[in-house]
Amino acid sequence: MNISIHSFNWSTDKSIPDNHQTGKSWIASANNNGNMLNKGVFNQDTFINSNTSPAFTSVNPAMAYLRKYANDFRCAYSGLRMISISAYKHILSLASKNRKSDKWVINHVSRYQEAMDGVELDVFRFYKHRINQNINTTIKSVTDEQFHQSFNKLRIKYLRVINTLREQSPAIKAEKTRLRYNAVLDGWEQDLIKGDYNTAINSRKYIQILQKIKYGDKNNRTLDSVNKSLKLLPSPSEDFDAFIVKNKDSSRKQFINNLISPFLVSIEHVKSKNKGGHASSISNCILVRSKDNWEKSNTPLETMLLKYPDRAKHIQEYFRNVVNKVNNGGMKEYSWYPFEIKKTLENESKHKLHLDSSKLLISEEEAYKSFTA
C-alpha cells in the first residue's frame, strides 16, 4: 500500500557538522546544467592593483577561498545551512557504492537536512520514512513502489494542461498549422493514456514541437496563451510526483545529486556580472545556497529586498558571522573583506541595508595592509 506524502508526521533531525577539510586545493568541474562549480584550478592568490577593491587575476581562487567557509557561514539569503563542497563530494561518493540497503546514505543526508526546503525536503523525508521502515529497502525500490501512484497523479495534471492547450486550437487560422498542432496534442495524450512516461513526460518532445510551431496568422495572443499553458506543466523542482517520475531511471548517485545539489554552497555576485558587477573580486561575493542563487538570478539586490524583506535579517546575520570570523583570527589574508562587502551590500541595496562593522577588532587601515604591496 502506498503511503501518501502527507500521511505521517515528519521527524526533524538535528544537523551534524561536516568534517570540514580546510585548505584543500581543488575545484569540482561544472555539470551540464551550469549550476554547480566553475571549472578551474585553485592556485596561489595573486592580487592586481585596483582603484575600487582587491581582485584576482582569476575568478576561481576568490571563489574557492570563500567557499571554504560554507560550514562557518549560513546562506546570506535564506539563513539556512549550506552543503559544503567537501560534504557534497563525500555524499556522492557514498551514493556511488553498491549496498543492499540505502539506509546508510539516506541517514547521512540527514546531517544536511537543515539546508533543504521545498520539494526536495518533502522527497527526502518521504524516502527516509520508507527506508527506515524497512532497513533492507533501497532508493530504487521505494521509487518503483511509489512510481505508479505518482505517475497517475502526474498524468492527470498533464492531461489538464493538454485540455487547456486544445482550447487555443480554434484561434489558429492556418489550417495546416492547426492540424499539426492538434496532431501533436493527440500524440501527447495517447502516450499519457497508454503510460509511455518516457515519451510523454521525461522527454520534452511535444513541448519542443509546440514551441516551434509557427502560426500562419502570427497570432501573438494565441502564442502567449500556449506558452502560459506550457508553464503549468509540473516541474521536478516544484512537484513531488514530478520528482519521483522524472528520477525513476536515475542511478542512486543521480538521485542523491538531484536531491541535494540545490543546497550546495554557491558564490553569489551581489551586483550581477551583466549589470557591471566585478566577476573576480571577493568584494562582490557572498555565500548562498545554489537554489537561492538561481532564484535571484540577475535581480538587483534592492529589488530582491523589496520582494523578500525578511532576507535583510539573513544578510545582517551573514555579515555578523564574517565579523566574528575575522575577530577570531580567521580570514587573515582577507581581513579587509567585511569592509568591502559592507560597501557592496549597502550600495547595491540603495542603503536599505545598514551593516554594523563597529565590533570589528581590526581597523580598516590595518585590514588593507593584508593585500597592499
Helices and strands as residue ranges (DSSP letters): E 47-48, E 55-56, H 59-67, H 85-95, H 103-109, G 110-115, H 118-133, H 139-166, G 169-171, H 175-193, H 197-197, I 198-202, H 205-212, H 220-230, H 240-246, H 252-260, G 261-263, E 265-269, G 273-275, G 282-284, E 285-289, H 290-296, H 301-307, H 311-327, G 332-334, H 337-348, H 364-368
